[in-house]
Amino acid sequence: MDYHKNIHGHVVHGDDSVEKGFYYLTYDVDANEANALFQQAKSHGTSEFTDRQNRLFMLSYNRNDSTYRLEGGGYA
């Protein structure tokens, strides 16, 4: 199921497979570090990161509606 969350003022779309990525961006990293990932995705199109359990995620920016999509969740 596709859903969206507001993370530090950014609308992020994703599905159940990236729930751990949502959690990581919301609670596991400092807001400044999370915002750096959002800024990188906005300026370069995508931003990749791994969570504390080495799961790989990709955050991409949609210029049409100024939202983000979170994908991945597999182990790096």
Contacts in CASP RR format, 6 or more apart in sequence:
PFRMAT RR
TARGET T0000
AUTHOR 0000-0000-0000
METHOD contacts of the structure
MODEL  1
MDYHKNIHGHVVHGDDSVEKGFYYLTYDVDANEANALFQQAKSHGTSEFT
DRQNRLFMLSYNRNDSTYRLEGGGYA
1 15 0 8 1.000
1 16 0 8 1.000
2 13 0 8 1.000
2 14 0 8 1.000
2 15 0 8 1.000
3 13 0 8 1.000
3 14 0 8 1.000
3 15 0 8 1.000
4 11 0 8 1.000
4 12 0 8 1.000
4 13 0 8 1.000
4 14 0 8 1.000
4 67 0 8 1.000
5 11 0 8 1.000
5 12 0 8 1.000
5 22 0 8 1.000
5 26 0 8 1.000
6 12 0 8 1.000
7 22 0 8 1.000
7 25 0 8 1.000
7 26 0 8 1.000
7 34 0 8 1.000
8 25 0 8 1.000
8 26 0 8 1.000
8 31 0 8 1.000
8 34 0 8 1.000
8 35 0 8 1.000
8 38 0 8 1.000
10 38 0 8 1.000
10 67 0 8 1.000
10 68 0 8 1.000
11 66 0 8 1.000
11 67 0 8 1.000
11 68 0 8 1.000
12 22 0 8 1.000
12 25 0 8 1.000
12 59 0 8 1.000
12 67 0 8 1.000
12 68 0 8 1.000
12 69 0 8 1.000
12 70 0 8 1.000
13 67 0 8 1.000
13 68 0 8 1.000
13 69 0 8 1.000
13 70 0 8 1.000
14 22 0 8 1.000
14 69 0 8 1.000
14 70 0 8 1.000
14 71 0 8 1.000
17 72 0 8 1.000
17 73 0 8 1.000
18 57 0 8 1.000
18 70 0 8 1.000
18 71 0 8 1.000
18 72 0 8 1.000
18 73 0 8 1.000
20 51 0 8 1.000
20 53 0 8 1.000
20 55 0 8 1.000
20 73 0 8 1.000
21 51 0 8 1.000
21 55 0 8 1.000
21 57 0 8 1.000
21 70 0 8 1.000
21 73 0 8 1.000
22 70 0 8 1.000
24 49 0 8 1.000
24 51 0 8 1.000
24 52 0 8 1.000
24 57 0 8 1.000
25 34 0 8 1.000
25 37 0 8 1.000
25 59 0 8 1.000
25 70 0 8 1.000
26 34 0 8 1.000
28 51 0 8 1.000
28 52 0 8 1.000
37 47 0 8 1.000
37 49 0 8 1.000
37 59 0 8 1.000
38 47 0 8 1.000
38 59 0 8 1.000
38 61 0 8 1.000
38 68 0 8 1.000
40 47 0 8 1.000
41 47 0 8 1.000
41 59 0 8 1.000
41 60 0 8 1.000
41 61 0 8 1.000
41 68 0 8 1.000
42 61 0 8 1.000
45 60 0 8 1.000
45 61 0 8 1.000
46 58 0 8 1.000
46 59 0 8 1.000
46 60 0 8 1.000
46 61 0 8 1.000
47 58 0 8 1.000
47 59 0 8 1.000
47 60 0 8 1.000
48 56 0 8 1.000
48 57 0 8 1.000
48 58 0 8 1.000
48 59 0 8 1.000
49 56 0 8 1.000
49 57 0 8 1.000
49 59 0 8 1.000
50 56 0 8 1.000
50 57 0 8 1.000
50 76 0 8 1.000
51 57 0 8 1.000
53 75 0 8 1.000
54 75 0 8 1.000
54 76 0 8 1.000
55 72 0 8 1.000
55 73 0 8 1.000
55 74 0 8 1.000
55 75 0 8 1.000
55 76 0 8 1.000
56 72 0 8 1.000
56 73 0 8 1.000
56 74 0 8 1.000
56 75 0 8 1.000
56 76 0 8 1.000
57 70 0 8 1.000
57 71 0 8 1.000
57 72 0 8 1.000
57 73 0 8 1.000
58 70 0 8 1.000
58 71 0 8 1.000
58 72 0 8 1.000
59 68 0 8 1.000
59 69 0 8 1.000
59 70 0 8 1.000
60 68 0 8 1.000
60 69 0 8 1.000
60 71 0 8 1.000
61 67 0 8 1.000
61 68 0 8 1.000
62 68 0 8 1.000
62 69 0 8 1.000
END
